[in-house]
Amino acid sequence: MVTKPPTFSASDQRSRAVMDQIEKERAAADAKTARLKALRLAKEAEDAEAAKNAPPPPAKTRKHK
């Protein structure tokens, strides 16, 4: 018994193509977000380390009138 492959209407094919495109765009956006988050966290860690090693700011002096 030979089974015939399912045929899809043109609208079904377009819908599937659009859904595939949306899926690819979401994956690209998620990858970009993850990359930027990693960069931000690395920069924050670097800034925290620099702030820990920085000398304290000079004390403010009051001016009397």
Backbone hydrogen bonds in HBPLUS format (Angstrom, degrees):
<---DONOR---> <-ACCEPTOR-->    atom                        ^
c    i                          cat <-CA-CA->   ^        H-A-AA   ^      H-
h    n   atom  resd res      DA  || num        DHA   H-A  angle D-A-AA Bond
n    s   type  num  typ     dist DA aas  dist angle  dist       angle   num
A0013-GLN N   A0009-SER O   3.04 MM   4  6.37 156.3  2.10 151.1 157.7     1
A0014-ARG N   A0010-ALA O   2.93 MM   4  6.19 157.0  1.98 149.6 155.6     2
A0015-SER N   A0011-SER O   2.89 MM   4  6.04 159.7  1.93 145.5 151.5     3
A0016-ARG N   A0012-ASP O   2.93 MM   4  6.12 159.7  1.98 146.6 152.0     4
A0017-ALA N   A0013-GLN O   2.93 MM   4  6.14 153.5  2.00 143.7 151.2     5
A0018-VAL N   A0014-ARG O   2.89 MM   4  6.13 158.4  1.93 152.5 157.9     6
A0019-MET N   A0015-SER O   2.90 MM   4  6.13 162.5  1.93 151.3 156.4     7
A0020-ASP N   A0016-ARG O   2.87 MM   4  6.07 154.4  1.94 146.5 153.6     8
A0021-GLN N   A0017-ALA O   2.99 MM   4  6.19 155.6  2.05 144.6 151.2     9
A0022-ILE N   A0018-VAL O   2.90 MM   4  6.18 160.8  1.94 153.7 158.6    10
A0023-GLU N   A0019-MET O   2.94 MM   4  6.11 156.9  1.99 145.6 152.1    11
A0024-LYS N   A0020-ASP O   2.97 MM   4  6.25 155.0  2.03 148.0 154.3    12
A0025-GLU N   A0021-GLN O   2.96 MM   4  6.22 158.9  2.00 151.1 156.8    13
A0026-ARG N   A0022-ILE O   2.90 MM   4  6.13 156.6  1.96 150.8 157.1    14
A0027-ALA N   A0023-GLU O   2.99 MM   4  6.19 158.0  2.04 145.8 151.9    15
A0028-ALA N   A0024-LYS O   2.93 MM   4  6.17 155.1  2.00 147.2 154.1    16
A0029-ALA N   A0025-GLU O   2.89 MM   4  6.10 157.4  1.94 146.8 153.2    17
A0030-ASP N   A0026-ARG O   2.83 MM   4  6.03 158.7  1.88 151.0 156.8    18
A0031-ALA N   A0027-ALA O   2.95 MM   4  6.13 155.3  2.02 144.3 151.0    19
A0032-LYS N   A0028-ALA O   2.95 MM   4  6.16 157.3  2.00 146.7 153.0    20
A0033-THR N   A0029-ALA O   2.87 MM   4  6.06 160.4  1.91 149.5 155.1    21
A0034-ALA N   A0030-ASP O   2.95 MM   4  6.13 160.6  1.99 147.4 152.4    22
A0035-ARG N   A0031-ALA O   2.96 MM   4  6.16 156.2  2.02 145.9 152.5    23
A0036-LEU N   A0032-LYS O   2.90 MM   4  6.13 165.4  1.92 154.5 158.2    24
A0037-LYS N   A0033-THR O   2.90 MM   4  6.03 154.1  1.96 147.8 155.3    25
A0038-ALA N   A0034-ALA O   3.02 MM   4  6.18 157.3  2.07 144.3 150.0    26
A0039-LEU N   A0035-ARG O   3.01 MM   4  6.31 156.3  2.06 147.4 154.0    27
A0040-ARG N   A0036-LEU O   2.87 MM   4  6.08 157.6  1.92 147.0 153.2    28
A0041-LEU N   A0037-LYS O   2.88 MM   4  6.09 164.1  1.91 153.0 156.9    29
A0042-ALA N   A0038-ALA O   3.00 MM   4  6.14 155.4  2.06 144.4 151.2    30
A0043-LYS N   A0039-LEU O   2.95 MM   4  6.17 155.8  2.01 146.8 153.5    31
A0044-GLU N   A0040-ARG O   2.86 MM   4  6.11 159.6  1.90 152.2 157.9    32
A0045-ALA N   A0041-LEU O   2.98 MM   4  6.15 155.3  2.04 144.5 150.9    33
A0046-GLU N   A0042-ALA O   2.96 MM   4  6.18 154.6  2.02 144.1 151.4    34
A0047-ASP N   A0043-LYS O   2.80 MM   4  6.03 159.2  1.84 152.7 158.4    35
A0048-ALA N   A0044-GLU O   2.88 MM   4  6.03 156.2  1.94 145.6 152.1    36
A0049-GLU N   A0045-ALA O   2.99 MM   4  6.18 155.9  2.05 144.8 151.0    37
A0050-ALA N   A0046-GLU O   2.94 MM   4  6.18 155.3  2.00 146.2 153.3    38
A0051-ALA N   A0047-ASP O   2.84 MM   4  6.04 154.4  1.91 148.1 155.2    39
A0052-LYS N   A0048-ALA O   2.94 MM   4  6.10 148.0  2.05 142.7 151.3    40
A0053-ASN N   A0049-GLU O   3.15 MM   4  6.35 146.3  2.27 142.4 150.4    41
A0054-ALA N   A0050-ALA O   3.00 MM   4  6.02 116.8  2.42 137.9 153.2    42
